[in-house]
Structures are given as C-alpha cells and as structure tokens.
Amino acid sequence: MSERVLSLIETVPNPFVQVRVDSAWDTLAHDVPSINESAFGLCRQLIEDVRASHQSHGLLLSGLPGAGKTHLLARLRHTLYQEQQGVFVYVLPVTAPDRF
C-alpha cells in the first residue's frame, strides 16, 4: 500500500468502530457493499469455479487489522444463505506456526 494511503488510514477516524464485525457469524446490521467490492467479487467467482469444476479450492484473506476481512466473510456467508447457493465453512485464523 502506498505511504499516502497508510498515512490517511492513520489520520481518518474509522466510521465503523461502533459497528465492527467480530465474527463471520455476526448479523450485518450495517453493510456497505462498495467496501472490499473487488475482493467480494473474487470470492464469489471462486465459489462459481468450485461449482463448475467440482473441485475444491482454498481461500486465504490477508490484510491489516480493521481492513474488513471478517466483514467480508460475514457478507459472503449472508449472501450464500440468502441465495441458498452453498454451505459456508469458516476455519479459525492461524495466529502462530504452532497452531496449525
């Protein structure tokens, strides 16, 4: 990420502090679809690829704290449930090498 973007992140207050998503199983009370829109589209495409090829794939979300990874997972879970298109499986993050 560019230094300019990182400096903006540090100076602009987070508008989602009071509505943060702590779990992919949380209900999305305040969803802003434009946030992480391209990542959401890639996740949806991966799901379609699995459906078409009948082969499994893995998905790794990585980013700075507060970037919206858990929110993205909650949006994906909610969308799959609403569209009845699949089963959402969430594996807890690996926070250290000894937790594999």
C-alpha positions in Angstrom: 0.0 0.0 0.0 1.3 3.5 -0.7 2.6 5.6 2.1 -0.1 8.2 1.3 -2.9 5.7 1.8 -1.3 4.4 5.0 -1.0 7.9 6.4 -4.6 8.6 5.6 -5.7 5.4 7.4 -3.8 6.6 10.5 -5.4 10.1 10.5 -9.0 9.4 9.4 -11.3 8.1 12.2 -12.8 4.7 11.4 -16.6 5.2 10.8 -17.2 1.5 11.6 -15.8 1.5 15.1 -19.2 1.1 16.7 -20.5 -1.4 14.1 -17.5 -3.7 13.8 -17.9 -7.3 12.8 -16.2 -9.6 15.3 -17.3 -12.9 13.8 -18.2 -14.2 10.3 -21.4 -15.4 12.0 -22.5 -11.9 13.1 -25.6 -10.3 11.5 -24.6 -7.5 9.2 -26.5 -4.5 10.6 -24.6 -2.0 8.6 -23.3 -3.4 5.3 -21.6 -1.1 2.7 -21.3 -3.3 -0.4 -18.7 -1.0 -2.0 -16.2 -1.8 0.7 -14.0 -4.6 -0.5 -16.2 -5.0 -3.5 -13.5 -6.4 -5.7 -12.4 -9.0 -3.0 -16.1 -10.0 -2.6 -16.4 -10.5 -6.4 -13.3 -12.7 -6.4 -14.7 -14.8 -3.5 -18.0 -15.2 -5.5 -16.0 -16.2 -8.6 -14.1 -18.8 -6.6 -17.4 -20.3 -5.4 -18.6 -20.4 -9.0 -15.4 -22.0 -10.1 -15.8 -24.7 -7.4 -19.4 -25.3 -8.5 -18.5 -25.6 -12.2 -15.3 -27.7 -11.8 -16.5 -29.9 -8.8 -13.0 -29.4 -7.3 -12.3 -27.8 -4.0 -10.2 -24.6 -3.6 -8.9 -22.7 -0.6 -9.3 -19.0 0.1 -6.9 -17.0 2.3 -7.9 -13.5 3.3 -5.0 -11.4 4.5 -4.8 -7.7 5.4 -4.2 -5.2 8.1 -6.3 -5.2 11.2 -9.5 -3.3 10.5 -9.3 -3.8 6.7 -12.7 -5.6 6.6 -11.7 -9.3 6.4 -14.3 -10.5 8.9 -16.9 -8.2 7.5 -16.2 -9.6 4.0 -16.6 -13.2 5.3 -19.9 -12.2 7.1 -21.1 -10.6 3.8 -20.2 -13.8 1.9 -21.9 -16.1 4.4 -25.0 -13.9 4.4 -25.1 -13.9 0.6 -24.7 -17.6 0.3 -27.5 -18.1 2.9 -29.9 -15.7 1.2 -29.3 -17.2 -2.3 -29.2 -20.8 -1.0 -26.1 -21.4 -3.1 -23.9 -23.3 -0.8 -22.5 -24.0 2.7 -20.3 -21.6 4.4 -17.3 -23.1 6.3 -15.0 -20.9 8.4 -11.7 -22.1 9.8 -10.3 -20.0 12.6 -7.2 -18.0 11.7 -3.8 -19.5 12.4 -2.2 -16.9 14.6 1.1 -18.7 15.1 3.0 -21.6 13.5 2.4 -23.9 16.4 -1.4 -23.6 15.9 -1.5 -25.5 12.6 
